[in-house]
Amino acid sequence: MASVSFAAVDIRPLPGAVVVRLVAASACTPGDAVYVDSNGKAELADADALASAKLFGVICAGVEGKVLFAAGDSVDVAAFGPVAGFSSLTPGAWLYASTTAGDISDAAPAGASGDYVYVLGTCLSAAKVFVNPFTYDIAAQ
């Protein structure tokens, strides 16, 4: 399982993407996978726990290329649709929540006890992902 490569400044929604503005619950950067926490904030997704594995979308670069967000900052999250700025993706492959908070993985968690499998979306090309979060198995692996 490897983390997906990208330059944070390049992560951007493409026409047709649904982007939701949320408040960051913690420090984050474009390209981070997030879920919506119990306070309605964008928090780093983590496949190690059910609540944090429930992907909502991916943080996009801010106005004028902002790439560092602090807790309390407004962030744009691509919740559905095409997003560009990734690199070395395999078209047709799925991307997943990682067991490292905020990371996006090219493989499902390896089945360690307590890991949850949530899909972020499908790779459209080496640089684009269609964000469409879902799970096909909500039981811990």
N, CA, C and O atoms as a GROMACS GRO file, in nm:
protein
  564
    1MET      N    1   0.085  -0.117   0.000
    1MET     CA    2   0.000   0.000   0.000
    1MET      C    3   0.089   0.123   0.000
    1MET      O    4   0.171   0.141   0.090
    2ALA      N    5   0.072   0.207  -0.102
    2ALA     CA    6   0.155   0.327  -0.114
    2ALA      C    7   0.067   0.451  -0.114
    2ALA      O    8  -0.045   0.450  -0.164
    3SER      N    9   0.121   0.558  -0.057
    3SER     CA   10   0.050   0.686  -0.061
    3SER      C   11   0.054   0.741  -0.202
    3SER      O   12   0.152   0.723  -0.274
    4VAL      N   13  -0.053   0.809  -0.241
    4VAL     CA   14  -0.064   0.868  -0.373
    4VAL      C   15   0.023   0.994  -0.380
    4VAL      O   16   0.031   1.069  -0.283
    5SER      N   17   0.088   1.015  -0.495
    5SER     CA   18   0.176   1.131  -0.514
    5SER      C   19   0.101   1.250  -0.573
    5SER      O   20   0.012   1.235  -0.656
    6PHE      N   21   0.140   1.369  -0.528
    6PHE     CA   22   0.083   1.493  -0.583
    6PHE      C   23   0.161   1.611  -0.529
    6PHE      O   24   0.233   1.600  -0.429
    7ALA      N   25   0.147   1.724  -0.595
    7ALA     CA   26   0.198   1.852  -0.544
    7ALA      C   27   0.076   1.926  -0.492
    7ALA      O   28  -0.018   1.952  -0.568
    8ALA      N   29   0.076   1.961  -0.365
    8ALA     CA   30  -0.042   2.021  -0.301
    8ALA      C   31  -0.097   2.139  -0.379
    8ALA      O   32  -0.219   2.155  -0.389
    9VAL      N   33  -0.011   2.222  -0.433
    9VAL     CA   34  -0.055   2.342  -0.505
    9VAL      C   35  -0.135   2.308  -0.631
    9VAL      O   36  -0.211   2.391  -0.680
   10ASP      N   37  -0.119   2.185  -0.683
   10ASP     CA   38  -0.186   2.145  -0.807
   10ASP      C   39  -0.323   2.081  -0.786
   10ASP      O   40  -0.397   2.063  -0.883
   11ILE      N   41  -0.359   2.047  -0.663
   11ILE     CA   42  -0.487   1.979  -0.638
   11ILE      C   43  -0.600   2.079  -0.656
   11ILE      O   44  -0.613   2.175  -0.580
   12ARG      N   45  -0.683   2.054  -0.758
   12ARG     CA   46  -0.792   2.148  -0.788
   12ARG      C   47  -0.911   2.074  -0.847
   12ARG      O   48  -0.895   1.974  -0.918
   13PRO      N   49  -1.031   2.122  -0.817
   13PRO     CA   50  -1.151   2.062  -0.876
   13PRO      C   51  -1.161   2.101  -1.023
   13PRO      O   52  -1.120   2.210  -1.062
   14LEU      N   53  -1.215   2.012  -1.104
   14LEU     CA   54  -1.239   2.039  -1.245
   14LEU      C   55  -1.386   2.070  -1.266
   14LEU      O   56  -1.467   2.045  -1.176
   15PRO      N   57  -1.423   2.124  -1.380
   15PRO     CA   58  -1.565   2.152  -1.406
   15PRO      C   59  -1.652   2.029  -1.379
   15PRO      O   60  -1.620   1.918  -1.422
   16GLY      N   61  -1.761   2.051  -1.308
   16GLY     CA   62  -1.853   1.943  -1.272
   16GLY      C   63  -1.834   1.890  -1.132
   16GLY      O   64  -1.917   1.815  -1.082
   17ALA      N   65  -1.725   1.928  -1.068
   17ALA     CA   66  -1.701   1.882  -0.930
   17ALA      C   67  -1.792   1.956  -0.833
   17ALA      O   68  -1.823   2.074  -0.852
   18VAL      N   69  -1.834   1.886  -0.729
   18VAL     CA   70  -1.911   1.946  -0.620
   18VAL      C   71  -1.811   1.979  -0.510
   18VAL      O   72  -1.745   1.890  -0.455
   19VAL      N   73  -1.799   2.108  -0.479
   19VAL     CA   74  -1.703   2.154  -0.378
   19VAL      C   75  -1.781   2.214  -0.262
   19VAL      O   76  -1.871   2.296  -0.282
   20VAL      N   77  -1.745   2.173  -0.142
   20VAL     CA   78  -1.812   2.219  -0.021
   20VAL      C   79  -1.709   2.292   0.065
   20VAL      O   80  -1.600   2.240   0.089
   21ARG      N   81  -1.743   2.410   0.112
   21ARG     CA   82  -1.653   2.485   0.201
   21ARG      C   83  -1.685   2.444   0.344
   21ARG      O   84  -1.798   2.454   0.390
   22LEU      N   85  -1.581   2.399   0.414
   22LEU     CA   86  -1.592   2.358   0.554
   22LEU      C   87  -1.483   2.428   0.635
   22LEU      O   88  -1.395   2.494   0.579
   23VAL      N   89  -1.490   2.413   0.764
   23VAL     CA   90  -1.386   2.462   0.853
   23VAL      C   91  -1.293   2.345   0.887
   23VAL      O   92  -1.340   2.236   0.918
   24ALA      N   93  -1.164   2.368   0.880
   24ALA     CA   94  -1.066   2.263   0.912
   24ALA      C   95  -1.065   2.238   1.063
   24ALA      O   96  -1.058   2.331   1.142
   25ALA      N   97  -1.072   2.110   1.101
   25ALA     CA   98  -1.066   2.073   1.243
   25ALA      C   99  -0.922   2.069   1.292
   25ALA      O  100  -0.897   2.083   1.412
   26SER      N  101  -0.828   2.049   1.200
   26SER     CA  102  -0.686   2.043   1.235
   26SER      C  103  -0.605   2.092   1.114
   26SER      O  104  -0.662   2.118   1.008
   27ALA      N  105  -0.476   2.103   1.130
   27ALA     CA  106  -0.389   2.144   1.020
   27ALA      C  107  -0.402   2.044   0.905
   27ALA      O  108  -0.408   1.923   0.927
   28CYS      N  109  -0.408   2.097   0.782
   28CYS     CA  110  -0.422   2.010   0.665
   28CYS      C  111  -0.366   2.080   0.542
   28CYS      O  112  -0.337   2.200   0.545
   29THR      N  113  -0.352   2.003   0.435
   29THR     CA  114  -0.301   2.056   0.309
   29THR      C  115  -0.384   2.002   0.193
   29THR      O  116  -0.451   1.899   0.209
   30PRO      N  117  -0.382   2.068   0.078
   30PRO     CA  118  -0.451   2.014  -0.039
   30PRO      C  119  -0.399   1.873  -0.069
   30PRO      O  120  -0.280   1.845  -0.059
   31GLY      N  121  -0.492   1.788  -0.107
   31GLY     CA  122  -0.459   1.648  -0.131
   31GLY      C  123  -0.489   1.558  -0.013
   31GLY      O  124  -0.486   1.436  -0.025
   32ASP      N  125  -0.516   1.618   0.103
   32ASP     CA  126  -0.553   1.537   0.219
   32ASP      C  127  -0.696   1.486   0.205
   32ASP      O  128  -0.785   1.560   0.162
   33ALA      N  129  -0.716   1.361   0.241
   33ALA     CA  130  -0.850   1.302   0.245
   33ALA      C  131  -0.912   1.338   0.379
   33ALA      O  132  -0.847   1.330   0.483
   34VAL      N  133  -1.040   1.379   0.377
   34VAL     CA  134  -1.107   1.421   0.500
   34VAL      C  135  -1.244   1.356   0.515
   34VAL      O  136  -1.304   1.310   0.418
   35TYR      N  137  -1.290   1.355   0.639
   35TYR     CA  138  -1.427   1.319   0.673
   35TYR      C  139  -1.487   1.436   0.748
   35TYR      O  140  -1.415   1.528   0.788
   36VAL      N  141  -1.618   1.435   0.768
   36VAL     CA  142  -1.684   1.541   0.845
   36VAL      C  143  -1.700   1.489   0.987
   36VAL      O  144  -1.767   1.388   1.011
   37ASP      N  145  -1.638   1.560   1.083
   37ASP     CA  146  -1.643   1.515   1.222
   37ASP      C  147  -1.775   1.553   1.288
   37ASP      O  148  -1.861   1.614   1.225
   38SER      N  149  -1.791   1.518   1.414
   38SER     CA  150  -1.918   1.541   1.486
   38SER      C  151  -1.948   1.688   1.509
   38SER      O  152  -2.058   1.723   1.552
   39ASN      N  153  -1.851   1.776   1.481
   39ASN     CA  154  -1.872   1.920   1.491
   39ASN      C  155  -1.896   1.984   1.355
   39ASN      O  156  -1.905   2.106   1.344
   40GLY      N  157  -1.905   1.901   1.251
   40GLY     CA  158  -1.928   1.951   1.116
   40GLY      C  159  -1.804   2.007   1.050
   40GLY      O  160  -1.814   2.082   0.953
   41LYS      N  161  -1.687   1.973   1.102
   41LYS     CA  162  -1.561   2.022   1.047
   41LYS      C  163  -1.490   1.916   0.965
   41LYS      O  164  -1.514   1.796   0.982
   42ALA      N  165  -1.402   1.961   0.875
   42ALA     CA  166  -1.321   1.870   0.794
   42ALA      C  167  -1.203   1.822   0.877
   42ALA      O  168  -1.118   1.901   0.918
   43GLU      N  169  -1.198   1.692   0.901
   43GLU     CA  170  -1.089   1.631   0.979
   43GLU      C  171  -1.021   1.526   0.893
   43GLU      O  172  -1.084   1.465   0.806
   44LEU      N  173  -0.893   1.504   0.917
   44LEU     CA  174  -0.816   1.408   0.838
   44LEU      C  175  -0.874   1.266   0.851
   44LEU      O  176  -0.894   1.216   0.962
   45ALA      N  177  -0.899   1.205   0.737
   45ALA     CA  178  -0.953   1.069   0.735
   45ALA      C  179  -0.845   0.969   0.775
   45ALA      O  180  -0.727   0.989   0.746
   46ASP      N  181  -0.887   0.862   0.841
   46ASP     CA  182  -0.795   0.758   0.886
   46ASP      C  183  -0.871   0.626   0.890
   46ASP      O  184  -0.972   0.614   0.958
   47ALA      N  185  -0.822   0.527   0.816
   47ALA     CA  186  -0.890   0.397   0.805
   47ALA      C  187  -0.881   0.312   0.931
   47ALA      O  188  -0.933   0.201   0.934
   48ASP      N  189  -0.816   0.362   1.036
   48ASP     CA  190  -0.801   0.286   1.159
   48ASP      C  191  -0.926   0.284   1.247
   48ASP      O  192  -0.935   0.202   1.338
   49ALA      N  193  -1.021   0.373   1.221
   49ALA     CA  194  -1.143   0.378   1.303
   49ALA      C  195  -1.262   0.407   1.212
   49ALA      O  196  -1.249   0.480   1.113
   50LEU      N  197  -1.377   0.352   1.245
   50LEU     CA  198  -1.495   0.367   1.160
   50LEU      C  199  -1.533   0.513   1.137
   50LEU      O  200  -1.556   0.553   1.023
   51ALA      N  201  -1.540   0.593   1.243
   51ALA     CA  202  -1.582   0.732   1.229
   51ALA      C  203  -1.489   0.810   1.137
   51ALA      O  204  -1.535   0.887   1.053
   52SER      N  205  -1.358   0.791   1.152
   52SER     CA  206  -1.262   0.868   1.072
   52SER      C  207  -1.236   0.810   0.934
   52SER      O  208  -1.175   0.875   0.850
   53ALA      N  209  -1.282   0.688   0.909
   53ALA     CA  210  -1.263   0.625   0.778
   53ALA      C  211  -1.371   0.668   0.679
   53ALA      O  212  -1.355   0.647   0.559
   54LYS      N  213  -1.478   0.727   0.726
   54LYS     CA  214  -1.592   0.764   0.641
   54LYS      C  215  -1.556   0.886   0.556
   54LYS      O  216  -1.590   0.999   0.592
   55LEU      N  217  -1.489   0.862   0.446
   55LEU     CA  218  -1.442   0.968   0.359
   55LEU      C  219  -1.554   1.060   0.312
   55LEU      O  220  -1.665   1.015   0.281
   56PHE      N  221  -1.523   1.188   0.307
   56PHE     CA  222  -1.615   1.287   0.250
   56PHE      C  223  -1.558   1.342   0.121
   56PHE      O  224  -1.632   1.366   0.025
   57GLY      N  225  -1.427   1.364   0.116
   57GLY     CA  226  -1.367   1.418  -0.004
   57GLY      C  227  -1.221   1.451   0.016
   57GLY      O  228  -1.156   1.401   0.108
   58VAL      N  229  -1.170   1.538  -0.073
   58VAL     CA  230  -1.029   1.574  -0.072
   58VAL      C  231  -1.015   1.727  -0.069
   58VAL      O  232  -1.086   1.798  -0.141
   59ILE      N  233  -0.923   1.776   0.015
   59ILE     CA  234  -0.896   1.920   0.026
   59ILE      C  235  -0.834   1.969  -0.105
   59ILE      O  236  -0.748   1.903  -0.163
   60CYS      N  237  -0.880   2.085  -0.152
   60CYS     CA  238  -0.827   2.146  -0.275
   60CYS      C  239  -0.740   2.266  -0.240
   60CYS      O  240  -0.754   2.324  -0.132
   61ALA      N  241  -0.652   2.303  -0.332
   61ALA     CA  242  -0.566   2.420  -0.310
   61ALA      C  243  -0.653   2.544  -0.291
   61ALA      O  244  -0.759   2.558  -0.353
   62GLY      N  245  -0.608   2.632  -0.205
   62GLY     CA  246  -0.683   2.753  -0.175
   62GLY      C  247  -0.661   2.863  -0.277
   62GLY      O  248  -0.589   2.847  -0.375
   63VAL      N  249  -0.726   2.973  -0.251
   63VAL     CA  250  -0.712   3.091  -0.336
   63VAL      C  251  -0.565   3.129  -0.344
   63VAL      O  252  -0.494   3.126  -0.243
   64GLU      N  253  -0.520   3.164  -0.464
   64GLU     CA  254  -0.381   3.201  -0.488
   64GLU      C  255  -0.284   3.091  -0.449
   64GLU      O  256  -0.170   3.118  -0.411
   65GLY      N  257  -0.328   2.964  -0.459
   65GLY     CA  258  -0.238   2.852  -0.436
   65GLY      C  259  -0.206   2.821  -0.292
   65GLY      O  260  -0.106   2.754  -0.264
   66LYS      N  261  -0.288   2.867  -0.198
   66LYS     CA  262  -0.261   2.840  -0.057
   66LYS      C  263  -0.255   2.689  -0.034
   66LYS      O  264  -0.343   2.616  -0.078
   67VAL      N  265  -0.150   2.644   0.036
   67VAL     CA  266  -0.133   2.500   0.056
   67VAL      C  267  -0.118   2.459   0.202
   67VAL      O  268  -0.103   2.340   0.230
   68LEU      N  269  -0.122   2.551   0.294
   68LEU     CA  270  -0.116   2.517   0.436
   68LEU      C  271  -0.236   2.578   0.506
   68LEU      O  272  -0.256   2.700   0.505
   69PHE      N  273  -0.316   2.492   0.567
   69PHE     CA  274  -0.434   2.538   0.639
   69PHE      C  275  -0.421   2.500   0.786
   69PHE      O  276  -0.377   2.390   0.818
   70ALA      N  277  -0.459   2.591   0.873
   70ALA     CA  278  -0.457   2.566   1.017
   70ALA      C  279  -0.597   2.531   1.064
   70ALA      O  280  -0.695   2.556   0.993
   71ALA      N  281  -0.607   2.473   1.182
   71ALA     CA  282  -0.738   2.447   1.242
   71ALA      C  283  -0.813   2.580   1.248
   71ALA      O  284  -0.758   2.682   1.291
   72GLY      N  285  -0.939   2.577   1.205
   72GLY     CA  286  -1.021   2.697   1.204
   72GLY      C  287  -1.026   2.768   1.070
   72GLY      O  288  -1.114   2.852   1.049
   73ASP      N  289  -0.933   2.736   0.979
   73ASP     CA  290  -0.936   2.796   0.845
   73ASP      C  291  -1.050   2.736   0.763
   73ASP      O  292  -1.089   2.622   0.785
   74SER      N  293  -1.102   2.812   0.669
   74SER     CA  294  -1.198   2.759   0.573
   74SER      C  295  -1.122   2.682   0.467
   74SER      O  296  -1.018   2.727   0.419
   75VAL      N  297  -1.174   2.565   0.431
   75VAL     CA  298  -1.112   2.481   0.328
   75VAL      C  299  -1.219   2.439   0.228
   75VAL      O  300  -1.334   2.418   0.264
   76ASP      N  301  -1.178   2.426   0.102
   76ASP     CA  302  -1.266   2.376  -0.002
   76ASP      C  303  -1.240   2.227  -0.018
   76ASP      O  304  -1.127   2.185  -0.040
   77VAL      N  305  -1.347   2.149  -0.007
   77VAL     CA  306  -1.337   2.004  -0.017
   77VAL      C  307  -1.413   1.957  -0.140
   77VAL      O  308  -1.533   1.983  -0.152
   78ALA      N  309  -1.345   1.889  -0.231
   78ALA     CA  310  -1.412   1.828  -0.345
   78ALA      C  311  -1.478   1.701  -0.294
   78ALA      O  312  -1.410   1.604  -0.261
   79ALA      N  313  -1.612   1.702  -0.288
   79ALA     CA  314  -1.687   1.591  -0.232
   79ALA      C  315  -1.735   1.493  -0.339
   79ALA      O  316  -1.769   1.379  -0.309
   80PHE      N  317  -1.738   1.539  -0.464
   80PHE     CA  318  -1.784   1.454  -0.574
   80PHE      C  319  -1.736   1.514  -0.705
   80PHE      O  320  -1.742   1.636  -0.723
   81GLY      N  321  -1.690   1.431  -0.794
   81GLY     CA  322  -1.654   1.477  -0.927
   81GLY      C  323  -1.504   1.476  -0.952
   81GLY      O  324  -1.426   1.429  -0.869
   82PRO      N  325  -1.464   1.530  -1.068
   82PRO     CA  326  -1.324   1.521  -1.110
   82PRO      C  327  -1.233   1.621  -1.037
   82PRO      O  328  -1.268   1.737  -1.016
   83VAL      N  329  -1.116   1.570  -1.000
   83VAL     CA  330  -1.014   1.650  -0.933
   83VAL      C  331  -0.881   1.620  -1.000
   83VAL      O  332  -0.848   1.504  -1.025
   84ALA      N  333  -0.804   1.724  -1.030
   84ALA     CA  334  -0.674   1.709  -1.096
   84ALA      C  335  -0.562   1.745  -1.001
   84ALA      O  336  -0.583   1.803  -0.895
   85GLY      N  337  -0.439   1.709  -1.042
   85GLY     CA  338  -0.321   1.746  -0.968
   85GLY      C  339  -0.243   1.630  -0.910
   85GLY      O  340  -0.142   1.652  -0.842
   86PHE      N  341  -0.287   1.510  -0.933
   86PHE     CA  342  -0.218   1.391  -0.883
   86PHE      C  343  -0.112   1.349  -0.984
   86PHE      O  344  -0.102   1.408  -1.092
   87SER      N  345  -0.033   1.248  -0.952
   87SER     CA  346   0.064   1.198  -1.048
   87SER      C  347   0.081   1.047  -1.032
   87SER      O  348   0.062   0.991  -0.924
   88SER      N  349   0.116   0.984  -1.141
   88SER     CA  350   0.149   0.841  -1.145
   88SER      C  351   0.034   0.750  -1.103
   88SER      O  352   0.056   0.643  -1.046
   89LEU      N  353  -0.090   0.792  -1.130
   89LEU     CA  354  -0.205   0.707  -1.100
   89LEU      C  355  -0.226   0.606  -1.212
   89LEU      O  356  -0.179   0.625  -1.324
   90THR      N  357  -0.298   0.498  -1.180
   90THR     CA  358  -0.332   0.397  -1.279
   90THR      C  359  -0.479   0.415  -1.316
   90THR      O  360  -0.567   0.394  -1.232
   91PRO      N  361  -0.508   0.453  -1.441
   91PRO     CA  362  -0.648   0.472  -1.481
   91PRO      C  363  -0.732   0.348  -1.451
   91PRO      O  364  -0.691   0.235  -1.478
   92GLY      N  365  -0.850   0.371  -1.394
   92GLY     CA  366  -0.942   0.263  -1.358
   92GLY      C  367  -0.923   0.210  -1.217
   92GLY      O  368  -1.011   0.141  -1.166
   93ALA      N  369  -0.811   0.241  -1.154
   93ALA     CA  370  -0.786   0.192  -1.017
   93ALA      C  371  -0.864   0.274  -0.916
   93ALA      O  372  -0.895   0.391  -0.939
   94TRP      N  373  -0.896   0.212  -0.803
   94TRP     CA  374  -0.960   0.282  -0.693
   94TRP      C  375  -0.854   0.340  -0.600
   94TRP      O  376  -0.744   0.287  -0.590
   95LEU      N  377  -0.890   0.450  -0.532
   95LEU     CA  378  -0.807   0.506  -0.427
   95LEU      C  379  -0.882   0.494  -0.295
   95LEU      O  380  -1.005   0.497  -0.294
   96TYR      N  381  -0.809   0.480  -0.185
   96TYR     CA  382  -0.868   0.445  -0.056
   96TYR      C  383  -0.822   0.539   0.056
   96TYR      O  384  -0.720   0.608   0.045
   97ALA      N  385  -0.900   0.539   0.165
   97ALA     CA  386  -0.854   0.600   0.289
   97ALA      C  387  -0.736   0.518   0.338
   97ALA      O  388  -0.737   0.395   0.330
   98SER      N  389  -0.634   0.586   0.387
   98SER     CA  390  -0.514   0.521   0.437
   98SER      C  391  -0.522   0.504   0.589
   98SER      O  392  -0.606   0.566   0.655
   99THR      N  393  -0.435   0.421   0.642
   99THR     CA  394  -0.424   0.410   0.788
   99THR      C  395  -0.332   0.519   0.843
   99THR      O  396  -0.307   0.524   0.964
  100THR      N  397  -0.282   0.606   0.756
  100THR     CA  398  -0.208   0.726   0.797
  100THR      C  399  -0.302   0.844   0.776
  100THR      O  400  -0.348   0.868   0.664
  101ALA      N  401  -0.332   0.918   0.881
  101ALA     CA  402  -0.431   1.025   0.875
  101ALA      C  403  -0.406   1.122   0.761
  101ALA      O  404  -0.297   1.176   0.746
  102GLY      N  405  -0.510   1.142   0.678
  102GLY     CA  406  -0.505   1.236   0.567
  102GLY      C  407  -0.453   1.179   0.438
  102GLY      O  408  -0.483   1.232   0.331
  103ASP      N  409  -0.376   1.071   0.445
  103ASP     CA  410  -0.318   1.014   0.323
  103ASP      C  411  -0.423   0.942   0.240
  103ASP      O  412  -0.523   0.892   0.290
  104ILE      N  413  -0.396   0.938   0.110
  104ILE     CA  414  -0.476   0.862   0.015
  104ILE      C  415  -0.389   0.748  -0.032
  104ILE      O  416  -0.272   0.769  -0.067
  105SER      N  417  -0.443   0.629  -0.033
  105SER     CA  418  -0.365   0.510  -0.068
  105SER      C  419  -0.413   0.450  -0.199
  105SER      O  420  -0.530   0.463  -0.236
  106ASP      N  421  -0.322   0.382  -0.268
  106ASP     CA  422  -0.358   0.313  -0.392
  106ASP      C  423  -0.402   0.169  -0.367
  106ASP      O  424  -0.428   0.094  -0.462
  107ALA      N  425  -0.411   0.129  -0.240
  107ALA     CA  426  -0.456  -0.006  -0.206
  107ALA      C  427  -0.540   0.000  -0.078
  107ALA      O  428  -0.521   0.087   0.006
  108ALA      N  429  -0.633  -0.094  -0.066
  108ALA     CA  430  -0.715  -0.101   0.054
  108ALA      C  431  -0.627  -0.138   0.174
  108ALA      O  432  -0.523  -0.201   0.157
  109PRO      N  433  -0.669  -0.099   0.294
  109PRO     CA  434  -0.593  -0.141   0.413
  109PRO      C  435  -0.571  -0.292   0.409
  109PRO      O  436  -0.658  -0.367   0.364
  110ALA      N  437  -0.457  -0.335   0.456
  110ALA     CA  438  -0.413  -0.473   0.442
  110ALA      C  439  -0.488  -0.575   0.527
  110ALA      O  440  -0.452  -0.693   0.527
  111GLY      N  441  -0.589  -0.532   0.597
  111GLY     CA  442  -0.668  -0.628   0.673
  111GLY      C  443  -0.630  -0.638   0.819
  111GLY      O  444  -0.672  -0.732   0.888
  112ALA      N  445  -0.552  -0.544   0.868
  112ALA     CA  446  -0.519  -0.544   1.010
  112ALA      C  447  -0.649  -0.528   1.090
  112ALA      O  448  -0.742  -0.460   1.045
  113SER      N  449  -0.654  -0.587   1.203
  113SER     CA  450  -0.772  -0.579   1.288
  113SER      C  451  -0.808  -0.433   1.315
  113SER      O  452  -0.723  -0.355   1.358
  114GLY      N  453  -0.933  -0.397   1.289
  114GLY     CA  454  -0.979  -0.262   1.316
  114GLY      C  455  -0.967  -0.166   1.201
  114GLY      O  456  -1.006  -0.050   1.215
  115ASP      N  457  -0.914  -0.209   1.086
  115ASP     CA  458  -0.906  -0.121   0.969
  115ASP      C  459  -1.037  -0.127   0.891
  115ASP      O  460  -1.102  -0.231   0.885
  116TYR      N  461  -1.074  -0.014   0.831
  116TYR     CA  462  -1.198  -0.003   0.755
  116TYR      C  463  -1.166   0.036   0.612
  116TYR      O  464  -1.078   0.118   0.587
  117VAL      N  465  -1.238  -0.024   0.518
  117VAL     CA  466  -1.213   0.000   0.376
  117VAL      C  467  -1.314   0.102   0.322
  117VAL      O  468  -1.433   0.072   0.310
  118TYR      N  469  -1.265   0.222   0.291
  118TYR     CA  470  -1.346   0.325   0.229
  118TYR      C  471  -1.276   0.371   0.102
  118TYR      O  472  -1.156   0.400   0.104
  119VAL      N  473  -1.351   0.378  -0.006
  119VAL     CA  474  -1.298   0.419  -0.136
  119VAL      C  475  -1.319   0.569  -0.152
  119VAL      O  476  -1.428   0.620  -0.127
  120LEU      N  477  -1.213   0.640  -0.194
  120LEU     CA  478  -1.224   0.783  -0.223
  120LEU      C  479  -1.281   0.804  -0.362
  120LEU      O  480  -1.364   0.893  -0.382
  121GLY      N  481  -1.237   0.724  -0.459
  121GLY     CA  482  -1.284   0.740  -0.595
  121GLY      C  483  -1.204   0.656  -0.692
  121GLY      O  484  -1.128   0.567  -0.654
  122THR      N  485  -1.223   0.687  -0.821
  122THR     CA  486  -1.162   0.612  -0.930
  122THR      C  487  -1.066   0.700  -1.008
  122THR      O  488  -1.097   0.816  -1.036
  123CYS      N  489  -0.950   0.647  -1.042
  123CYS     CA  490  -0.852   0.720  -1.123
  123CYS      C  491  -0.901   0.728  -1.267
  123CYS      O  492  -0.930   0.625  -1.330
  124LEU      N  493  -0.911   0.849  -1.319
  124LEU     CA  494  -0.952   0.870  -1.458
  124LEU      C  495  -0.832   0.871  -1.552
  124LEU      O  496  -0.844   0.833  -1.668
  125SER      N  497  -0.718   0.913  -1.501
  125SER     CA  498  -0.594   0.920  -1.579
  125SER      C  499  -0.480   0.918  -1.478
  125SER      O  500  -0.502   0.900  -1.358
  126ALA      N  501  -0.359   0.938  -1.526
  126ALA     CA  502  -0.243   0.942  -1.436
  126ALA      C  503  -0.248   1.061  -1.341
  126ALA      O  504  -0.181   1.061  -1.238
  127ALA      N  505  -0.330   1.164  -1.375
  127ALA     CA  506  -0.332   1.287  -1.296
  127ALA      C  507  -0.469   1.324  -1.240
  127ALA      O  508  -0.479   1.419  -1.162
  128LYS      N  509  -0.574   1.252  -1.280
  128LYS     CA  510  -0.710   1.290  -1.239
  128LYS      C  511  -0.782   1.177  -1.166
  128LYS      O  512  -0.767   1.059  -1.198
  129VAL      N  513  -0.862   1.218  -1.066
  129VAL     CA  514  -0.944   1.125  -0.988
  129VAL      C  515  -1.089   1.172  -0.994
  129VAL      O  516  -1.116   1.292  -0.988
  130PHE      N  517  -1.181   1.078  -1.006
  130PHE     CA  518  -1.323   1.110  -0.992
  130PHE      C  519  -1.359   1.074  -0.848
  130PHE      O  520  -1.369   0.957  -0.812
  131VAL      N  521  -1.379   1.178  -0.767
  131VAL     CA  522  -1.412   1.159  -0.625
  131VAL      C  523  -1.557   1.113  -0.614
  131VAL      O  524  -1.648   1.178  -0.664
  132ASN      N  525  -1.575   1.000  -0.549
  132ASN     CA  526  -1.708   0.941  -0.529
  132ASN      C  527  -1.697   0.846  -0.408
  132ASN      O  528  -1.699   0.724  -0.425
  133PRO      N  529  -1.687   0.902  -0.287
  133PRO     CA  530  -1.660   0.818  -0.169
  133PRO      C  531  -1.770   0.716  -0.142
  133PRO      O  532  -1.889   0.746  -0.150
  134PHE      N  533  -1.727   0.594  -0.111
  134PHE     CA  534  -1.819   0.488  -0.072
  134PHE      C  535  -1.742   0.376  -0.004
  134PHE      O  536  -1.619   0.373  -0.006
  135THR      N  537  -1.816   0.284   0.055
  135THR     CA  538  -1.757   0.162   0.109
  135THR      C  539  -1.834   0.044   0.054
  135THR      O  540  -1.954   0.053   0.031
  136TYR      N  541  -1.764  -0.064   0.035
  136TYR     CA  542  -1.831  -0.187  -0.006
  136TYR      C  543  -1.835  -0.287   0.107
  136TYR      O  544  -1.892  -0.395   0.094
  137ASP      N  545  -1.772  -0.250   0.221
  137ASP     CA  546  -1.771  -0.339   0.336
  137ASP      C  547  -1.747  -0.256   0.461
  137ASP      O  548  -1.634  -0.215   0.487
  138ILE      N  549  -1.851  -0.230   0.538
  138ILE     CA  550  -1.834  -0.144   0.656
  138ILE      C  551  -1.782  -0.219   0.777
  138ILE      O  552  -1.752  -0.158   0.880
  139ALA      N  553  -1.770  -0.350   0.766
  139ALA     CA  554  -1.717  -0.428   0.879
  139ALA      C  555  -1.566  -0.410   0.885
  139ALA      O  556  -1.498  -0.401   0.782
  140ALA      N  557  -1.514  -0.404   1.005
  140ALA     CA  558  -1.368  -0.395   1.019
  140ALA      C  559  -1.305  -0.520   0.960
  140ALA      O  560  -1.360  -0.630   0.973
  141GLN      N  561  -1.193  -0.503   0.898
  141GLN     CA  562  -1.124  -0.616   0.833
  141GLN      C  563  -1.063  -0.706   0.936
  141GLN      O  564  -1.000  -0.806   0.901
   0.00000   0.00000   0.00000
